[in-house]
Amino acid sequence: MLLYYRIELSWNLLWLPVFIILATLLAIGVGMWLAALNVKYRDIRYALPFLIQLWLFASPVIYPVSIVPERWRWLFALNPMTGIIAGFRVALFGDHLPMHLVLISVALTFVILILSFVAFRRVEDSFADVI
């Protein structure tokens, strides 16, 4: 697609596997946490589409990070997808890498991954009893 739209290839594309792995790890962490919650609380599956849509609009998917006012960027950075999406934009389209957003996203991704693993392991033994 990059060649079709005549987007110039650059060394920034080397960042692409890093952000793919980071997005995958975040998806695994959130998925494990929601799976554990869904077994215990059955209504999670009904709220999940709403939560995903809310997360979409809270993430810079359709708008750049620069559009968010400076005083709210600290709150915006607490969304782990912010740094990942900004990294994908840098990898595909160039520009400078907002390293503070990426580092916050990496830290939050690993915190979510570890906490969801612990939560999943804690309730895993009771899955057969509940299901």
CYANA upper distance limits for C-alpha pairs under 8 A (distance plus 0.5 A):
  1 MET  CA      5 TYR  CA      6.65
  2 LEU  CA      6 ARG  CA      6.49
  2 LEU  CA      7 ILE  CA      5.58
  2 LEU  CA      8 GLU  CA      7.90
  2 LEU  CA      9 LEU  CA      8.12
  3 LEU  CA      7 ILE  CA      6.54
  3 LEU  CA      8 GLU  CA      8.11
  7 ILE  CA     93 PHE  CA      8.09
  9 LEU  CA     13 LEU  CA      7.77
 10 SER  CA     94 GLY  CA      8.12
 12 ASN  CA     16 LEU  CA      8.12
 12 ASN  CA     90 VAL  CA      7.21
 12 ASN  CA     91 ALA  CA      5.12
 12 ASN  CA     92 LEU  CA      7.51
 12 ASN  CA     94 GLY  CA      6.90
 13 LEU  CA     91 ALA  CA      5.22
 13 LEU  CA     92 LEU  CA      6.60
 14 LEU  CA     18 VAL  CA      8.39
 14 LEU  CA     91 ALA  CA      7.60
 15 TRP  CA     19 PHE  CA      7.03
 15 TRP  CA     87 GLY  CA      8.06
 15 TRP  CA     88 PHE  CA      8.33
 15 TRP  CA     91 ALA  CA      5.97
 16 LEU  CA     20 ILE  CA      6.69
 16 LEU  CA     87 GLY  CA      8.42
 16 LEU  CA     88 PHE  CA      6.95
 16 LEU  CA     91 ALA  CA      6.04
 16 LEU  CA     92 LEU  CA      8.07
 17 PRO  CA     21 ILE  CA      6.59
 18 VAL  CA     22 LEU  CA      6.68
 19 PHE  CA     23 ALA  CA      6.47
 19 PHE  CA     84 ILE  CA      6.45
 19 PHE  CA     87 GLY  CA      7.03
 19 PHE  CA     88 PHE  CA      6.93
 20 ILE  CA     24 THR  CA      6.60
 21 ILE  CA     25 LEU  CA      6.64
 22 LEU  CA     26 LEU  CA      6.74
 22 LEU  CA     84 ILE  CA      7.63
 22 LEU  CA    106 VAL  CA      7.65
 22 LEU  CA    109 THR  CA      7.90
 23 ALA  CA     27 ALA  CA      6.63
 23 ALA  CA     81 MET  CA      8.17
 23 ALA  CA     84 ILE  CA      7.18
 24 THR  CA     28 ILE  CA      6.66
 25 LEU  CA     29 GLY  CA      6.67
 25 LEU  CA    109 THR  CA      7.45
 25 LEU  CA    110 PHE  CA      8.34
 25 LEU  CA    113 LEU  CA      7.50
 26 LEU  CA     30 VAL  CA      6.62
 26 LEU  CA     80 PRO  CA      8.47
 26 LEU  CA    109 THR  CA      5.75
 26 LEU  CA    110 PHE  CA      8.19
 26 LEU  CA    112 ILE  CA      7.73
 26 LEU  CA    113 LEU  CA      7.17
 27 ALA  CA     31 GLY  CA      6.26
 28 ILE  CA     32 MET  CA      6.50
 28 ILE  CA    113 LEU  CA      7.64
 29 GLY  CA     33 TRP  CA      6.75
 29 GLY  CA    109 THR  CA      8.06
 29 GLY  CA    112 ILE  CA      6.20
 29 GLY  CA    113 LEU  CA      4.65
 29 GLY  CA    114 ILE  CA      8.03
 29 GLY  CA    116 SER  CA      6.11
 29 GLY  CA    117 PHE  CA      7.67
 30 VAL  CA     34 LEU  CA      6.57
 30 VAL  CA    112 ILE  CA      7.51
 30 VAL  CA    113 LEU  CA      7.83
 30 VAL  CA    116 SER  CA      7.53
 31 GLY  CA     35 ALA  CA      6.42
 32 MET  CA     36 ALA  CA      6.70
 32 MET  CA    116 SER  CA      6.39
 32 MET  CA    117 PHE  CA      7.34
 32 MET  CA    120 PHE  CA      6.90
 33 TRP  CA     37 LEU  CA      6.75
 33 TRP  CA    116 SER  CA      5.19
 33 TRP  CA    117 PHE  CA      7.91
 33 TRP  CA    119 ALA  CA      7.31
 33 TRP  CA    120 PHE  CA      6.91
 34 LEU  CA     38 ASN  CA      6.36
 34 LEU  CA     44 ILE  CA      8.13
 35 ALA  CA     39 VAL  CA      6.93
 35 ALA  CA    120 PHE  CA      8.43
 36 ALA  CA     40 LYS  CA      7.17
 36 ALA  CA    119 ALA  CA      7.74
 36 ALA  CA    120 PHE  CA      5.92
 36 ALA  CA    123 VAL  CA      7.24
 36 ALA  CA    124 GLU  CA      7.97
 37 LEU  CA     41 TYR  CA      6.21
 37 LEU  CA     42 ARG  CA      8.42
 37 LEU  CA     44 ILE  CA      7.45
 38 ASN  CA     42 ARG  CA      5.71
 38 ASN  CA     43 ASP  CA      7.61
 38 ASN  CA     44 ILE  CA      5.78
 38 ASN  CA     45 ARG  CA      6.91
 39 VAL  CA    127 PHE  CA      7.21
 39 VAL  CA    130 VAL  CA      7.48
 39 VAL  CA    131 ILE  CA      7.68
 40 LYS  CA    130 VAL  CA      7.71
 43 ASP  CA     47 ALA  CA      7.14
 44 ILE  CA     48 LEU  CA      6.46
 45 ARG  CA     49 PRO  CA      8.21
 46 TYR  CA     50 PHE  CA      8.49
 47 ALA  CA     51 LEU  CA      6.74
 48 LEU  CA     52 ILE  CA      6.57
 49 PRO  CA     53 GLN  CA      6.70
 50 PHE  CA     54 LEU  CA      6.62
 51 LEU  CA     55 TRP  CA      6.56
 52 ILE  CA     56 LEU  CA      6.66
 53 GLN  CA     57 PHE  CA      7.03
 54 LEU  CA     58 ALA  CA      6.69
 55 TRP  CA     59 SER  CA      6.59
 56 LEU  CA     60 PRO  CA      8.32
 56 LEU  CA     61 VAL  CA      7.40
 57 PHE  CA     61 VAL  CA      7.95
 58 ALA  CA     76 PHE  CA      8.37
 58 ALA  CA     79 ASN  CA      8.18
 59 SER  CA     79 ASN  CA      7.55
 59 SER  CA     81 MET  CA      6.64
 59 SER  CA     82 THR  CA      6.16
 59 SER  CA     85 ILE  CA      8.37
 60 PRO  CA     64 PRO  CA      6.12
 60 PRO  CA     65 VAL  CA      6.56
 60 PRO  CA     81 MET  CA      8.43
 60 PRO  CA     82 THR  CA      6.54
 60 PRO  CA     85 ILE  CA      7.20
 60 PRO  CA     86 ALA  CA      8.04
 61 VAL  CA     85 ILE  CA      7.29
 63 TYR  CA     67 ILE  CA      7.52
 64 PRO  CA     68 VAL  CA      8.34
 64 PRO  CA     86 ALA  CA      8.33
 65 VAL  CA     82 THR  CA      8.28
 65 VAL  CA     86 ALA  CA      7.89
 68 VAL  CA     72 TRP  CA      7.21
 68 VAL  CA     73 ARG  CA      6.88
 69 PRO  CA     73 ARG  CA      7.03
 72 TRP  CA     76 PHE  CA      6.78
 73 ARG  CA     77 ALA  CA      6.44
 74 TRP  CA     78 LEU  CA      7.34
 75 LEU  CA     79 ASN  CA      8.18
 76 PHE  CA     82 THR  CA      7.69
 77 ALA  CA     82 THR  CA      6.64
 77 ALA  CA     83 GLY  CA      7.74
 77 ALA  CA    101 LEU  CA      6.52
 77 ALA  CA    104 ILE  CA      7.43
 77 ALA  CA    105 SER  CA      8.11
 78 LEU  CA     82 THR  CA      8.39
 78 LEU  CA    104 ILE  CA      7.80
 78 LEU  CA    105 SER  CA      8.14
 78 LEU  CA    108 LEU  CA      8.28
 79 ASN  CA    105 SER  CA      7.85
 80 PRO  CA     84 ILE  CA      7.50
 80 PRO  CA    104 ILE  CA      7.61
 80 PRO  CA    105 SER  CA      4.84
 80 PRO  CA    106 VAL  CA      7.97
 80 PRO  CA    108 LEU  CA      6.37
 80 PRO  CA    109 THR  CA      6.81
 81 MET  CA     85 ILE  CA      6.38
 81 MET  CA    105 SER  CA      7.18
 82 THR  CA     86 ALA  CA      6.61
 82 THR  CA    101 LEU  CA      7.38
 82 THR  CA    102 VAL  CA      8.40
 82 THR  CA    105 SER  CA      7.54
 83 GLY  CA     87 GLY  CA      6.44
 83 GLY  CA     98 PRO  CA      8.01
 83 GLY  CA    101 LEU  CA      5.03
 83 GLY  CA    102 VAL  CA      4.78
 83 GLY  CA    103 LEU  CA      8.05
 83 GLY  CA    104 ILE  CA      7.69
 83 GLY  CA    105 SER  CA      5.77
 84 ILE  CA     88 PHE  CA      6.76
 84 ILE  CA    102 VAL  CA      6.87
 84 ILE  CA    105 SER  CA      7.09
 85 ILE  CA     89 ARG  CA      6.79
 86 ALA  CA     90 VAL  CA      6.83
 86 ALA  CA     97 LEU  CA      8.07
 86 ALA  CA     98 PRO  CA      7.82
 86 ALA  CA    101 LEU  CA      8.44
 86 ALA  CA    102 VAL  CA      8.32
 87 GLY  CA     91 ALA  CA      6.58
 87 GLY  CA     97 LEU  CA      6.99
 87 GLY  CA     98 PRO  CA      8.12
 87 GLY  CA    102 VAL  CA      7.45
 88 PHE  CA     92 LEU  CA      6.58
 89 ARG  CA     93 PHE  CA      6.06
 89 ARG  CA     94 GLY  CA      7.49
 90 VAL  CA     94 GLY  CA      5.04
 90 VAL  CA     95 ASP  CA      6.05
 90 VAL  CA     96 HIS  CA      7.03
 90 VAL  CA     97 LEU  CA      6.52
 98 PRO  CA    102 VAL  CA      6.94
 99 MET  CA    103 LEU  CA      6.49
100 HIS  CA    104 ILE  CA      6.69
101 LEU  CA    105 SER  CA      6.62
102 VAL  CA    106 VAL  CA      6.62
103 LEU  CA    107 ALA  CA      6.66
104 ILE  CA    108 LEU  CA      6.55
105 SER  CA    109 THR  CA      6.35
106 VAL  CA    110 PHE  CA      6.80
107 ALA  CA    111 VAL  CA      6.69
108 LEU  CA    112 ILE  CA      6.49
109 THR  CA    113 LEU  CA      6.52
110 PHE  CA    114 ILE  CA      6.53
111 VAL  CA    115 LEU  CA      6.51
112 ILE  CA    116 SER  CA      6.33
113 LEU  CA    117 PHE  CA      6.60
114 ILE  CA    118 VAL  CA      6.74
115 LEU  CA    119 ALA  CA      6.58
116 SER  CA    120 PHE  CA      6.38
117 PHE  CA    121 ARG  CA      6.59
118 VAL  CA    122 ARG  CA      6.63
119 ALA  CA    123 VAL  CA      6.97
120 PHE  CA    124 GLU  CA      6.20
121 ARG  CA    125 ASP  CA      7.99
123 VAL  CA    127 PHE  CA      7.26
126 SER  CA    130 VAL  CA      6.83
127 PHE  CA    131 ILE  CA      6.50
